[in-house]
Amino acid sequence: MTKTNPGRFFEDYTIGEIIPHAVPRTVSGGERALYHALYPARHALHSSDEFARASGLEASPMDDLVAFHIVFGKSVPDISLNAIANLGYAEGRWYLPVWPGDTIRSESEVIGLKENSNGQSGVLYVRTRGINQNDEIVMDFVRWVMVRKRDAANPAPETVVPDLAASVAPDRLVVPSGLDFSGYDFTLAGEPYRLGDYKIGEIIDHVDGLTVEEAEHMMATRLWQNTAKVHFDVTARPDGKRLIYGGHIISIARTLSFNGLANAQMMVALNAGAHANPCFSGDTVRAWSEVLDLAETPAPGVGAIRLRTVAHKGEAGDHRLKGEGGKYLPHVLLDLDYWALIPA
């Protein structure tokens, strides 16, 4: 009897199944330091306890994507160990900040299955939740993954494709308790722009670029305990390359967006996302954002901005996205739609 885990294959999943993921993780300041070193993130609310206290919080919370990476990483051995590609996201929300000292675990519910026409793989849809030591949900999101079949001859499960919302409605955004931007310090934050300074349809080019290094990607993937074979093992892909973890590109894009969106302090919803093309070591990533919507919240001085942030290879100012047939152009890496909190 073998004791090793080869990972699940497409035919191993059933609709409605709840999968608890192993190895809870207690978060410390070390995750923050490494996160800021890897990307390098610099939004003030996640960098300074004093800035956070002046904004009504007890201290500086962990970066929102730290929570995402931890929750995502826990799910990999059960969901995407045998994945060909992580395809997209929807209906993601952050409910509670994650603080140093919190312990986070994850669980996923299977909500969709659809075998591909080649019979070699299928698309698996799951809703993954991150839960803290008080049994409170800190965030959840839907993602869909292309997973290999163990045996192409195995029968396909009944096709179930979930009906997912195109975006999270502004009135369903959760603002952290106590958050107050009425005394916001724009100088310390790094830019003077508030909600009213942005217009729907406006495009912001984030100018800067970041070249992906193999060592940084490997450190990040280990940090989040992401065990997907395509990120570690050069024999897992026909081209002999290690695929850069898609979440690594999300964090790079979010970090690059600081230049022009320094006051978009907290991510509170993940409306949609697509990893359009693979990224490999040596690629230089740039980003631009389009303002999709603006909203007010009940919290004092706090507004919400909906952004489409696109990460791409190529020159700054290249805002091309899709070509004929609606397919992403080869230089596009990430198309991410999210809500962030910003001073009103």
Phi, psi and omega in degrees: 000121180285143179253355179274157184252112180280357184086160180276154175244171189306318185284000180272358185255149176228145181299134179089352180295134174257125184244107174282136184260145186282165169065078171302157184228126173271127187270140177229180175297344178297320178298320179296313182299315180292321179300314182289333177284325185284326195257326337267121183284148181209025173293134192298323184296331181262002183250334190228123173299319183293320177296318180295318179295322177293344178259014172092003180261162182287333180189181179285120177285164173297150174307141184301325181283343170298314177300315180301312183297320180295312181297316179298311184301322179300328186279343189301312183301333182261339187248315191230022178298324179253029181286147169272322180198146170269119195265320185187176184222157174198164171051038178271137175219143170263126183257324183221144172295154172256129184248153171306133184102341176290148175247125186245134171233169183228155169213153180231145174247130178282120184240357179195148177214136178208112179289142177284157185296336180283350179072001183265344186202176177205169179257126180252129177251129177225151168253117184253135181241140170257130188233135182268184185293346178262013183062028176262139176283122179269330175195160169211162179198156171261137170222156176231141192226138172273120186240140178293150169273149175291320183215120182299338181283344180295141182294149179283142174289164175301135181286124173227117177245118184292148175271107186253142180294143179293332178198164174277125181294145182305326182284356177256003176287139181256116177269130180306139180304130176091348183299130186213113180257015183293336176249030188301135180262099183291330179296312179293330181288331174113347179211156184268003193271133177245181185309314184291350179274353180253149180236142177301132183094348179293139177247131181245117176272125186273001165068307190284160176233158178221120179275127183283128178252144180302316184297318181293318179297317181294322178295316181296316183294324175290320180304319182270007177055039178271113188258013181303131188299325184294344179269341187246323195251115183292346178273357183279347179235146180299331182275358178070022180249151173270122180287133177288128178307129183301325178296332176298319179291323177300314181292324176298315181297317179298320179293316179297331182290349177307322180284091183119340181221040182298335183265001172281079199284321187229131170281130182237348177205146176244102186283317183196158177194144178220131170272097193289320181213156181290153176240141180229162177307137181099342177288141175259124186260132172235171184210152169219157181230144172246135177280119183262329183196160178226143181209157172263161175234166179289345184285143183298123176073009185250123174247177179229139180235129177263127188234144167249109180254126183246125174259140185209162169266148179124199187274150173299141180091357178275102184257015175294143186232304184231153179249208181297140180078006178076013179277143176298140176291155188298338182275351182277128181258319189213137174232106190237129181243121185208163173255141175227153178269139188213150177301135180273000000 
